[in-house]
Amino acid sequence: MLKGIQDKLEWNRLLSQAQIASGKFLQSWEWGEFHRSIGRKVFRFEAEGCFGQLVAFELPFGKKYWLCPKGPLTIPGASLHMGEFMGALAEAAKKEGAIFLRFEPQEIPAGIGLKATKQVNPSCTSIIDISKTEEDILAAMHPKTRYNIKVAEKRGVVVNGRWTMDDGRSFDEVWKLLTETAKRDGFRLHSHSYYEAQAKMPNVSIFSATKNGKLLAVAIVIFDDEVTTYLHGASSNESRNLMAPYALHWAIIKEAKSRGCSRYDLWGISDDPNSGWAGITRFKRGWGGTEICVPGTFDLPVRNFWYSVYRLARHIERLRFYVARRMRP
């Protein structure tokens, strides 16, 4: 039987037992509260050692779905119950009016009828071991990455990892750079309020790279136990010869080490030629991390008719986006 969890300490005890290489922060209590702060409902359930934090997303016509990012998870020895747990979550979601659940499991349980869908969070990533010395971390990088770090330093790029909105600086500066990057690289953004609320989380920092006061690149980073994760980044179309992103990530690595972190998760790589991730994947692989993958993103329909309508609408939307991107000058 599903048990709803309302106590932060109880949730953290469960989460501390889960073994997950990347994205564990998405199941953290703080991440759920971040979603609550932007108006979404959050549910936390446990049964037979399986557990998951789910976020409700609104759809047209008063419909909704539940997302379990990088989950559900298990304590050791409980993975055999995952199929039953997902089924129980589906019943709970149906009672709340959801038409499907979206999972990002560490492994796929048998006999549950999951349908593969486009990934929400990256299924493959590159993780840098930063428990080593700075010299060893540099030695593991591609020579071009080491060279560009030195170029940025010689050309006077300065990195600040203490950006806050309490010192009179506006998040609009970061938003402007995010929109500039999205337009250049052809990807979609969350809303301004989404990023701003995320930046206010206590374990999130914005690192900025500047020269002569001009903002060149930013990175939104989350610190979670022993792992630092690069969530979002942006860079200016101007002064790209200064190699600001290289100085930015090297500074993040050094800051993460100073906080006692042992891993820096670059949060997403892809060899899919249609993903538009070719450039960022080359950049991330240059840092010499270890690549890991999980199965991906899957849907579990609970109202088949409405799920079919949703899939059709998404297909039309993606087609329009693809056509608009191809026609862009």
C-alpha positions, 0 to 999 in steps of 0.5 A, a space after each residue: 500500500 502506498 504511503 504518502 510522506 510529509 516529513 522531510 527527515 523521513 524522506 531524506 532517510 529514504 533518499 540517502 539509501 538510494 544508489 544513483 549516479 546522476 540526478 539524485 537532486 531531482 528527488 530531493 525535498 528541496 527540489 520538490 519545494 522549488 516546484 511548489 514555489 512556482 505553483 505545482 503540486 508535489 506528491 511523495 510516496 513510498 511502498 516496500 522500499 520503493 519511493 518517488 517524488 512526483 510533480 503534477 504538470 497541467 495540460 490543456 482541457 483541464 488535464 494533467 500528468 505526473 512526472 517522477 524525475 530520475 525515479 522512482 528509486 529504491 533502497 537496496 534489495 527493493 527493486 523487485 517491487 518496482 513494477 508493483 509500485 509504478 502500478 500503485 502510483 498509476 492508480 493514485 494519479 488516476 484518482 487525482 485526474 492525471 492521464 499518464 505518469 512519466 518516469 525516468 527509471 534507473 532500470 525498466 521493470 518487467 510487465 508494466 507497459 511503459 512507452 518510451 517518449 522524448 527525454 525530459 532530463 538527460 539519459 546520458 551524461 558525463 561526470 568528472 571525478 574531482 576528488 583528484 588533484 587539480 593537476 590530475 583533473 587537467 591531465 585527463 582533459 582534451 589538450 584543447 580544453 586545457 589550452 582554452 582554459 589558459 587562453 581565458 585566463 590570459 585574456 582577463 576573463 574573471 569568474 564570480 561564483 557569488 551572484 545574488 539578487 540581493 546586491 542590486 543585480 537583476 536576474 534579467 541580465 541572466 535571462 537575456 543571456 539565456 534567451 540569446 543562447 536559446 535563439 542561437 542554438 535552437 532550444 526551448 527555455 523554461 519561463 523567466 520565473 522558473 529560472 529565477 525561482 531556481 536561482 533562489 534555492 539555497 543550494 544553487 549558485 549562479 557563476 558568471 564570467 565577465 571581462 571589464 564588467 561585461 557579462 560573457 557567460 553564466 552557469 546555474 549550478 546545484 550543490 547536492 551532497 558530494 555531487 555538483 551539477 551544471 543545470 543551465 548555461 548561456 554565453 554571449 554571441 560577442 567576444 567568443 574568442 575569450 573562451 569564457 565558458 572554459 574559465 567558468 567551468 574550471 572555476 566551478 570545479 575548483 569551487 566544488 572541490 573546496 566544498 568537499 564534492 567528489 563529482 562534477 556532473 555536466 548534465 547531459 550529452 547526446 549523440 543523436 544527430 537530431 538533438 542539436 546537442 552536437 556542439 555542447 556534447 563536444 564541449 563537455 567531452 573535452 573535460 575528460 569525464 566518465 560517461 553514464 547512461 540510464 534507460 531514458 524517459 517513459 510514459 505509463 498511460 492511465 487514461 488511454 483516450 486522452 493519452 492518445 490525444 496528448 500524443 497527437 497534439 505533441 506530434 503536431 507541436 514538434 512538427 511546427 517547431 521543426 519547420 520553424 527552425 528549418 525556415 529560420 535565416 
